[in-house]
Amino acid sequence: MTLNRRLFLSRSAQTATALGMAVWLPSSQAAAEAMSSKHVTFGSSLPLTGPLGASGKDHVMGIQAAFAAVNRAGGIHGRELRLITMDDAYQPAKSAENVQRMVAENSVMALVSQVGTPNTAALLPIIEKAGLPLVGPITGSGALRNPQLRNVFHIRPSYGEEVTRMVEQLVKMGLSNIAFVYLDNPFGKEVLAQGKAALAAAKLTASGEFALAFDGKNAAEVAQRVEDSRAGAVFLATTGSGVTDFVIALRNNMGSIPIVGLSVTYSDLPRLGKDKAQGLAMASIFPSFKSKKFALIREHQADMDAMGFDAPTGSAVESWINARVLIEGVRRAGRDLHRDKLRASLASIRGFEVGELVINFSSAAPYVGTLPVKLGVMGPDLTLRV
């Protein structure tokens, strides 16, 4: 029995202050030009309030930490890296409004870490028309990965890869009676369809499909329906604070049931606490932010410590990686920087190492980095063990 199986089955049986520092520019200053001889500015529209607000703030800290490390060393080609953030509260229309404003004001050279599948989809017509590169959108939607999108650079694997790998692992563990709990939105429905396809490949069908409201208002009801279905395991095609309410309710009802999610599923581990979080499984695509055995995490933490940042989730790690890839693109583009040149330099990235991760963008759009997907299980210290 593997470590993952033992952990999984045995369990089954400062932020506001940080956002005011150094390289962050509030939206009231967003009208400044994207670049001068002394600076270059990048943007991010992401949730700083609402159900994903805590995770969004951690994403900002990760970007800031990476930018600040470069700035302490003199910037890139003599230019300081700056960041504009605008709150979209995870509302696609607001994401589009924010980015349209950045484009109209010519205030950013590129975007980084746009959060959400519908939010990213809302931006695509804007960024493609403007030729505005977007690095590391926080979405694995296959619908957003197509050859027409020449300005989007995905770093994380697709949700299809994640759910297929996780379902395969559940089946190998003998957990074939699997129920799906999904967000009642395009993201959740896409992952649900991919999960059902993965089950079909194993000649199995789902024991139930239950829609969870994003705000978790029906969490107790859905937990009861899962219990009534007599599921042997639950796959969560979810993200946001609502899933925390559901996990708490399900643990109270069925403390022994195995629960597995996507890499974006558990965004509020502190509220779950050790009792409810230990033993939760998820797709692991980046090293756990608590795993100091990884050089990537040690370097990330050093950059965070230098800024006095303390991010309670793994979101800061992903956006720190995204920022490192963007930084590499800026370096390769040279001093005569413009959007087309930055897009071309990003597209040229092959074999770029960020600690133990190696980023290889495909040779043509859609540009997707190649990262493995593994099963991780939350240990008693809330460190994800792979």
Buried (B, 14 or more C-beta within 10 A) or exposed (E): EEEBBEBBBEBBEEBEEBBEEBBBBEBEEBEBEBBEEEBBBBBBBBBBEBBBBBBBBBBBBBBBBBBBBBBEEEBBBEBBBBBBBBBBBBBBEBBBBBBBBBBEBBBBBBBBBBBBBBBBBBBBEBBBEBBBBBBBBBBBBBBBBEEEBBBBBBBBBBBBBBBBBBBBBBBEBEBBBBBBBBBBBBBBBBBBBBBBEBBEEBEBEBBBBBBBBBEBEBBBBBBBBBBEBEBBBBBBBBBBBBBBBBBBBBBEBBEEBBBBBBBBBBBBBEBBEEEBBBBBBBBBBBBBBBBEEBEBBEBBBEBBEEBEBEBBBBBBBBBBBBBBBBBBBBEBBEEEBEBEBBBEBBBBBEEBEBBEBEBEBBEEBBBBBEBEBBBBBBBEEBBBBE
